């Protein structure tokens, strides 16, 4: 959806995309936490804030294009890093 956002779609597409990106970001934060990858978790917490549909950022279209490409690259990289590291058991 992030790469698709580079094309011209109705506004509802971008609203739906923001919800999907926030949801995927929060799942990635949770998975990064389980694998003790705190830095990656913070990166995706920031992605969730940037794409937050409840308190949207009003940026120029060219800035959003850079954010869309950056976020899509981050998701691809996180998939590689998270799937190659086993979850760790946390002790209190």
Helices and strands as residue ranges (DSSP letters): G 4-6, H 11-34, H 38-50, H 61-83
